[in-house]
Amino acid sequence: MSRDFGVYIHVPFCAVRCGYCDFNTYAPGESEFSSRDDYVSAALAEMGQARASMAGDGRAVRTVFIGGGTPTMLDPDALTALLEGVKETWGLTADAEVTTEANPDSVTRESLAALAIAGFTRVSFGMQSAVPHVLATLERTHNPANVARSVQWAREAGLAVSLDLIYGTPGESLADWEASLDAATALEPDHVSAYALVIEPGTRMGAQLKRGQIEAVDLDTQADMYELANARLSDAGYAWYEVSNWARDESQRCRHNIAYWTSQDWWGVGPGAHSYMGPGVDDQGGEVSARRWWNVKLPRAYAARLAKGESPTAEVEPLTADDLALESVMLRLRLADGIPVEYLPERRPEQIAALVSDGVLDGREALAGRLVLTLRGRLLADAAVRALT
């Protein structure tokens, strides 16, 4: 296999459910939260099924990402057991990147040190904002001062640090966003992600918006916030490598997420986790089509299936060559390296010329046969994909 192989592990538990969150997560008081005790054994059982399913594959895991939810709601021994399960199931490459997400108030100096000893190399903290009223609107529970303390503890443990930020929260001003960017860069993390808030129907924030209790930040202001983020992060020594991600240098880019954007293979462990395997060849030399699959969402149902020796898979989606071509353009165009023109399902010289004229694609790169987004293009990436496919 020429593609890399990674593992994503979904931990569906949080201390509270934030008002904007529509992820597959559960907080105390919600019926599924109590199934946390069954979670690790179920996840390890799924890894056992994966080992049987991938017999003869032979690839070691290059990246592990434990997300959620809040993975650090589990104690370090449980997270260590999950990582040991990955090692026993597939093995790790010598240079494997092993990341866990964490909230600043869900770690201690001792817990981070324990994770580093276990083999974790990187922690991604959900900072979101440094402004109290913005955190309150997002229903984040941590004190902004906890971020600096957690970053310091991670550094002491020898872990690389990423900070996740959200912009465009109702009531957030450009000055608020600038304050958050300045607070984040002052901590000198290795990596920063900045995502525009999307208020999803079905969330508490979605209901507040519908009732008129809050007002969404308009798209022009969100664009200004993105441009401010790019300027502030660039000035602080961070280079963008994907539309929403910046790193101090190439070695600090999130290799696990790059694997998603470049259509590498991964197995998703846990309730609701998604997996992807590209086209290949089976043990008898027959061709195997690319496919995506995902697990049942509810932790109790997930654990119950595995306890009975059943697969937790909810559905499998076969992918055609046309599907793969479309996804390749959609995902790779978001990267700073862009894509070669020959990656397009069809040559579209008129559309390319129009995107260059509109300042969406870099003209020099296009003449050299490569499609690379400009700063304006990063704001219009989805429109660019539609034009090119």
C-alpha positions as CSV (number, residue, x, y, z in Angstrom):
1,M,0.0,0.0,0.0
2,S,1.4,3.4,-0.9
3,R,-1.1,5.3,1.2
4,D,-0.4,6.2,4.9
5,F,-2.6,4.7,7.6
6,G,-3.9,6.5,10.6
7,V,-6.3,5.9,13.5
8,Y,-9.0,8.3,14.8
9,I,-10.5,7.4,18.2
10,H,-13.7,9.2,19.2
11,V,-14.3,9.8,22.9
12,P,-18.0,11.0,23.1
13,F,-17.9,12.5,26.6
14,C,-17.8,16.2,27.8
15,A,-18.2,17.9,31.2
16,V,-21.0,20.1,29.7
17,R,-22.6,20.4,26.3
18,C,-21.7,23.8,24.7
19,G,-24.6,25.6,23.1
20,Y,-23.1,25.6,19.7
21,C,-22.1,21.9,19.7
22,D,-23.7,19.4,17.3
23,F,-21.0,16.7,17.7
24,N,-21.8,13.2,18.9
25,T,-21.1,14.0,22.5
26,Y,-22.8,13.4,25.9
27,A,-22.6,15.3,29.2
28,P,-23.5,14.3,32.7
29,G,-27.3,14.0,33.1
30,E,-27.7,12.8,29.5
31,S,-28.6,9.1,29.4
32,E,-25.7,8.0,27.2
33,F,-23.0,9.5,29.5
34,S,-23.2,6.7,32.0
35,S,-21.9,4.2,29.4
36,R,-18.5,5.8,29.8
37,D,-17.5,2.7,31.9
38,D,-18.0,0.4,28.9
39,Y,-16.2,2.7,26.5
40,V,-12.6,1.6,26.7
41,S,-13.3,-2.1,26.5
42,A,-15.7,-1.5,23.6
43,A,-13.1,0.5,21.7
44,L,-10.4,-2.1,22.3
45,A,-12.9,-4.8,21.0
46,E,-13.4,-2.8,17.8
47,M,-9.6,-2.7,17.3
48,G,-9.6,-6.4,17.6
49,Q,-12.2,-6.6,14.8
50,A,-10.1,-4.2,12.7
51,R,-7.1,-6.4,13.1
52,A,-9.1,-9.3,11.6
53,S,-10.5,-7.2,8.9
54,M,-7.1,-5.8,7.8
55,A,-5.2,-9.1,8.1
56,G,-2.4,-9.1,5.6
57,D,-2.3,-5.3,5.2
58,G,0.9,-4.8,7.2
59,R,0.9,-1.1,7.5
60,A,1.9,0.5,10.8
61,V,0.0,3.5,12.1
62,R,1.6,6.9,11.2
63,T,-0.8,9.1,13.1
64,V,-3.3,8.7,16.0
65,F,-5.8,11.4,16.9
66,I,-8.0,11.0,19.9
67,G,-10.9,13.5,19.6
68,G,-14.4,14.1,20.9
69,G,-16.0,15.2,23.0
70,T,-13.3,15.8,25.5
71,P,-10.9,12.8,25.5
72,T,-9.3,14.0,28.8
73,M,-12.5,13.3,30.5
74,L,-11.0,9.8,30.6
75,D,-8.1,9.4,33.0
76,P,-4.5,9.0,31.7
77,D,-4.6,5.2,32.3
78,A,-7.7,4.9,30.0
79,L,-6.1,7.0,27.3
80,T,-2.9,5.0,27.6
81,A,-4.9,1.8,27.3
82,L,-6.4,3.1,24.0
83,L,-2.9,3.9,22.7
84,E,-1.6,0.6,23.7
85,G,-4.5,-1.0,21.9
86,V,-3.4,0.8,18.7
87,K,0.2,-0.4,19.1
88,E,-0.9,-4.0,19.7
89,T,-3.4,-4.0,16.8
90,W,-1.3,-2.3,14.1
91,G,2.0,-1.1,15.5
92,L,3.2,2.5,15.3
93,T,5.8,3.9,13.0
94,A,9.0,5.2,14.7
95,D,8.0,8.8,13.9
96,A,4.2,8.5,14.7
97,E,2.3,11.6,15.6
98,V,-0.1,10.9,18.6
99,T,-2.5,13.7,19.5
100,T,-5.2,14.1,22.0
101,E,-7.7,16.9,22.2
102,A,-8.2,18.5,25.7
103,N,-10.1,21.3,27.4
104,P,-7.8,23.6,29.5
105,D,-9.7,22.7,32.6
106,S,-9.6,18.9,32.0
107,V,-5.8,18.4,32.5
108,T,-3.3,18.6,35.3
109,R,0.5,18.8,35.3
110,E,0.5,15.1,36.3
111,S,-2.0,13.9,33.7
112,L,-0.1,15.6,30.8
113,A,3.2,14.1,32.0
114,A,1.6,10.7,32.1
115,L,0.4,11.0,28.6
116,A,3.8,12.0,27.4
117,I,5.3,9.0,29.1
118,A,2.7,6.8,27.4
119,G,3.7,8.0,24.0
120,F,1.5,11.0,23.2
121,T,3.4,13.6,21.3
122,R,0.9,16.4,20.9
123,V,-2.0,18.0,22.7
124,S,-4.7,20.2,21.1
125,F,-6.4,22.6,23.5
126,G,-9.8,24.0,22.9
127,M,-9.0,27.7,23.8
128,Q,-11.8,29.1,21.5
129,S,-11.4,32.7,22.9
130,A,-9.6,34.7,25.5
131,V,-12.6,37.1,26.1
132,P,-14.9,36.1,29.0
133,H,-18.1,37.3,27.4
134,V,-17.4,35.4,24.2
135,L,-16.6,32.2,26.2
136,A,-19.9,32.7,28.1
137,T,-21.9,33.0,24.8
138,L,-20.2,29.8,23.6
139,E,-21.0,28.2,27.0
140,R,-17.3,27.3,27.5
141,T,-16.5,26.6,31.2
142,H,-12.8,27.3,31.4
143,N,-11.2,30.4,32.8
144,P,-9.0,32.0,30.1
145,A,-6.1,31.9,32.6
146,N,-6.3,28.1,32.5
147,V,-5.1,28.1,28.9
148,A,-1.6,29.5,29.8
149,R,-1.2,27.2,32.7
150,S,-2.2,24.1,30.6
151,V,0.2,25.1,27.8
152,Q,3.0,25.5,30.3
153,W,2.3,22.0,31.8
154,A,2.3,20.5,28.3
155,R,5.6,22.2,27.5
156,E,7.1,20.8,30.7
157,A,6.0,17.3,29.6
158,G,7.6,17.7,26.2
159,L,4.4,17.8,24.2
160,A,3.8,19.8,21.1
161,V,0.9,22.3,21.6
162,S,-1.9,23.3,19.3
163,L,-4.6,25.9,20.2
164,D,-8.1,25.8,18.6
165,L,-9.9,29.2,18.2
166,I,-13.4,30.1,17.1
167,Y,-14.3,33.4,15.5
168,G,-17.7,34.9,14.6
169,T,-19.5,34.2,17.9
170,P,-22.6,36.4,18.4
171,G,-21.6,39.6,20.1
172,E,-17.9,39.2,19.3
173,S,-16.2,42.3,17.9
174,L,-13.1,42.6,15.8
175,A,-11.4,43.9,18.9
176,D,-12.5,40.9,20.9
177,W,-11.1,38.6,18.2
178,E,-7.8,40.5,18.0
179,A,-7.5,40.1,21.8
180,S,-7.9,36.3,21.4
181,L,-5.3,36.1,18.6
182,D,-2.8,38.2,20.6
183,A,-3.4,36.0,23.7
184,A,-2.9,32.8,21.7
185,T,0.3,33.9,19.9
186,A,1.7,35.2,23.2
187,L,1.7,31.6,24.4
188,E,3.8,30.6,21.4
189,P,2.0,27.4,20.5
190,D,3.4,25.2,17.7
191,H,0.2,25.2,15.8
192,V,-3.1,27.3,15.7
193,S,-6.4,26.4,14.2
194,A,-9.1,29.1,13.6
195,Y,-12.6,28.1,12.6
196,A,-15.6,30.3,11.8
197,L,-18.6,29.5,14.0
198,V,-21.4,27.8,12.2
199,I,-24.7,27.9,14.2
200,E,-26.3,24.6,13.5
201,P,-30.1,23.9,13.7
202,G,-30.9,21.7,16.6
203,T,-28.4,23.2,19.0
204,R,-29.2,25.5,21.9
205,M,-27.5,28.4,20.0
206,G,-29.6,27.5,16.9
207,A,-32.7,27.8,19.0
208,Q,-31.6,31.2,20.5
209,L,-30.9,32.5,17.0
210,K,-34.4,31.3,15.8
211,R,-36.0,33.1,18.7
212,G,-34.1,36.3,18.1
213,Q,-32.2,36.1,21.4
214,I,-28.8,36.4,19.6
215,E,-27.8,37.7,16.2
216,A,-25.3,35.9,13.9
217,V,-22.2,37.7,12.9
218,D,-22.5,38.6,9.2
219,L,-20.3,37.0,6.6
220,D,-18.4,40.2,5.8
221,T,-17.4,40.6,9.4
222,Q,-16.4,36.9,9.5
223,A,-14.2,37.6,6.4
224,D,-12.6,40.5,8.2
225,M,-11.9,38.3,11.2
226,Y,-10.3,35.6,9.0
227,E,-8.0,38.2,7.3
228,L,-7.1,39.6,10.7
229,A,-6.2,36.1,11.9
230,N,-4.0,35.5,8.9
231,A,-2.3,38.8,9.4
232,R,-1.7,38.4,13.1
233,L,-0.6,34.8,12.8
234,S,1.7,35.6,9.9
235,D,3.3,38.5,11.9
236,A,3.9,36.1,14.8
237,G,5.7,33.6,12.6
238,Y,3.0,31.1,11.6
239,A,2.5,30.0,8.0
240,W,-0.9,28.8,6.7
241,Y,-0.9,25.3,5.3
242,E,-4.6,24.7,5.1
243,V,-7.5,27.3,5.0
244,S,-8.1,27.1,8.8
245,N,-4.7,26.0,10.0
246,W,-1.3,27.6,10.7
247,A,2.0,26.2,12.0
248,R,5.4,27.5,13.0
249,D,7.1,25.2,10.5
250,E,6.3,22.2,8.4
251,S,7.3,19.8,11.1
252,Q,4.5,21.2,13.3
253,R,1.7,20.7,10.8
254,C,-1.0,18.3,12.0
255,R,-0.1,15.2,9.9
256,H,-3.3,13.4,10.9
257,N,-5.5,16.1,9.4
258,I,-3.2,16.4,6.3
259,A,-3.9,12.6,5.9
260,Y,-7.7,13.4,5.7
261,W,-7.1,16.2,3.1
262,T,-4.9,14.1,0.9
263,S,-7.2,11.0,1.0
264,Q,-4.9,8.7,3.0
265,D,-6.5,5.7,4.8
266,W,-7.8,5.7,8.4
267,W,-9.8,3.6,10.8
268,G,-12.3,5.5,13.0
269,V,-12.8,3.8,16.4
270,G,-15.7,4.7,18.7
271,P,-19.4,5.7,18.5
272,G,-20.2,7.5,15.3
273,A,-16.6,7.4,14.1
274,H,-16.0,7.4,10.3
275,S,-13.4,5.4,8.5
276,Y,-12.0,5.5,4.9
277,M,-10.1,3.0,2.8
278,G,-9.0,3.9,-0.7
279,P,-9.0,1.5,-3.6
280,G,-6.7,-1.6,-3.2
281,V,-6.2,-5.2,-3.9
282,D,-7.4,-8.1,-1.7
283,D,-5.5,-11.3,-0.6
284,Q,-6.5,-13.0,-3.9
285,G,-5.3,-10.2,-6.1
286,G,-8.8,-8.8,-6.8
287,E,-9.5,-5.1,-6.9
288,V,-11.2,-3.5,-3.9
289,S,-13.2,-0.3,-4.4
290,A,-12.7,2.7,-2.1
291,R,-15.3,2.9,0.7
292,R,-16.3,4.9,3.7
293,W,-18.1,3.6,6.7
294,W,-19.3,4.8,10.0
295,N,-20.3,3.4,13.4
296,V,-23.6,3.6,15.2
297,K,-23.8,6.9,17.1
298,L,-25.1,6.0,20.6
299,P,-22.4,4.8,23.0
300,R,-24.7,2.2,24.6
301,A,-25.6,0.7,21.2
302,Y,-21.9,0.7,20.2
303,A,-20.8,-1.1,23.3
304,A,-23.7,-3.6,23.2
305,R,-22.8,-4.6,19.6
306,L,-19.2,-5.2,20.5
307,A,-20.1,-7.0,23.7
308,K,-22.0,-9.5,21.5
309,G,-19.1,-9.8,19.0
310,E,-21.0,-7.8,16.3
311,S,-19.6,-5.1,14.1
312,P,-20.5,-1.6,15.2
313,T,-20.7,-0.4,11.6
314,A,-24.0,1.4,10.8
315,E,-23.5,1.9,7.1
316,V,-20.9,1.5,4.3
317,E,-20.7,3.9,1.4
318,P,-18.9,2.6,-1.7
319,L,-17.0,5.4,-3.6
320,T,-16.7,5.6,-7.4
321,A,-13.8,7.1,-9.3
322,D,-15.9,10.2,-9.9
323,D,-16.6,10.5,-6.1
324,L,-12.8,10.3,-5.4
325,A,-12.0,12.9,-8.0
326,L,-14.5,15.3,-6.6
327,E,-13.3,14.8,-3.1
328,S,-9.7,15.1,-4.0
329,V,-10.3,18.6,-5.5
330,M,-12.6,19.7,-2.7
331,L,-10.0,18.7,0.0
332,R,-6.6,19.3,-1.6
333,L,-7.5,22.7,-2.9
334,R,-7.7,23.9,0.7
335,L,-4.0,23.2,1.1
336,A,-1.3,25.8,0.6
337,D,0.3,23.6,-2.0
338,G,-2.9,23.5,-4.0
339,I,-3.4,20.9,-6.7
340,P,-2.0,20.2,-10.2
341,V,-4.4,21.0,-13.0
342,E,-4.5,17.4,-14.0
343,Y,-6.2,16.5,-10.8
344,L,-9.4,18.1,-12.1
345,P,-12.1,15.7,-13.3
346,E,-12.3,17.8,-16.5
347,R,-10.0,20.5,-17.9
348,R,-11.7,23.8,-17.3
349,P,-9.6,26.6,-18.8
350,E,-12.4,29.1,-18.9
351,Q,-13.3,28.6,-15.2
352,I,-9.6,28.7,-14.2
353,A,-9.1,32.0,-16.1
354,A,-12.2,33.5,-14.5
355,L,-11.0,32.5,-11.0
356,V,-7.6,34.0,-11.7
357,S,-9.2,37.2,-13.0
358,D,-11.4,37.4,-9.8
359,G,-8.3,37.0,-7.6
360,V,-9.4,33.6,-6.3
361,L,-6.5,31.6,-7.8
362,D,-2.8,32.6,-8.0
363,G,-2.2,33.6,-11.6
364,R,1.5,32.6,-11.7
365,E,0.9,29.2,-10.2
366,A,-2.0,28.7,-12.7
367,L,0.4,29.4,-15.6
368,A,2.7,26.8,-14.2
369,G,-0.1,24.2,-14.1
370,R,-0.9,24.4,-10.4
371,L,-4.1,25.7,-8.7
372,V,-3.3,27.6,-5.5
373,L,-5.8,29.8,-3.6
374,T,-5.0,33.4,-2.8
375,L,-6.0,35.0,0.5
376,R,-9.2,36.1,-1.2
377,G,-9.5,32.5,-2.6
378,R,-9.4,31.0,0.9
379,L,-12.5,33.0,1.7
380,L,-14.2,31.6,-1.4
381,A,-12.8,28.1,-1.4
382,D,-16.2,26.4,-1.6
383,A,-17.2,28.5,-4.6
384,A,-13.8,27.7,-6.3
385,V,-14.5,24.0,-5.9
386,R,-17.9,24.3,-7.4
387,A,-16.5,26.2,-10.4
388,L,-13.7,23.6,-11.0
389,T,-15.9,20.5,-10.6
